Amino acid sequence: MIPSYQDFMRPFLDIAHQANGKEVKLRDVINQLANQFSLTEAEREETLPSGKQSILDNRVGWARTYLTKAGLLETTRRAHFVITERGIAALQDPGIKIDNDYLKQFDEFIAFKQKTNDSDTQAAVYESEKDITPDEALRAAYKKINDALAQDILERTRKVTPVFFENLLIELLVAMGYGGTEEGAAHALGKSGDNGVDGVINQDPLGVDQIYIQAKRYAAGNNVSAADIRDFFGALNLKKAHKGIFITTSDFTPSARETAQNLGTRIVMINGTELAKLMLRYNIGSRDEQVLHLKRIDEEFFEG
């Protein structure tokens, strides 16, 4: 029987600890855990209903995600991790079960859970009253998974290189219908700025209407200020442009939003949360794993 993702947490940390400060690869950890729990070949290969990922990979992946959000593991590069001092401390008492309840003592984990659960308030009310219907439960679960995924994709986007970030935005804008073609969009966004992209992209394939872009790949808490908005507004005036998009992986200060509203030029502001949602919507950095069709009775059919 494949253990639950919470049952994988302590063994995952143990393997990372045994690396003596060196990074461990996720695939190696998965294989070691499969051996440690004496999983059969059938159990190792058993997949989710979508058939695109094994249950083992999925559960170990969630264990890794929660340990990382709680600060017991740290991501060094793609699919590679090291144990932190907090993770080492958690292993000191062999009698302690490391699970979600244990992780709740860490503020980072609480903040992560609150961020993924805030949108599920109504669903929580239904559950407490035991009045939730199956389709409501399905939609609540879908929302929760997507919120967690959006948080993860945003954190990864903050860590990419400026060139990678530029290409990411090109792909996103083309997927949204700007630029006409990827080649045209890449040409339009060819000017790199500090930690982001500054350029112009065609709103239509012929380039009759253009939108100027400014993007800042900022860490959480390093919010865009009113001065940044005024500088962008000045650049738009020099170009005699009437439209601009300001994208950041962080957020905008209240004064920045107020400044943008008071300026005559239309400036669309996209913060990190909105950027992550757009990336998910247009499959930039993510892909569809499974499509579920929620159906209902066609009353008109039976009335006929």
Secondary structure, DSSP 8 states (H G I E B T S, - for coil): ----TTTTHHHHHHHHHTTTTS-EEHHHHHHHHHHHTT--HHHHH-B-TTSSSBHHHHHHHHHHHHHHHTTSEEEEETTEEEE-HHHHHHTS-TT---SHHHHTTSHHHHHHHHHHHGGGHHHHHHHHTT---HHHHHHHHHHHHHHHHHHHHHHHHHTS-HHHHHHHHHHHHHHTT-SSSHHHHHHHT--EETTEEEEEEESSTT-SSEEEEEEE---TT--B-HHHHHHHHHHHHHTT-SEEEEEESS-B-HHHHHHHHHSSSEEEEE-HHHHHHHHHHTTSS-------------HHHHH-
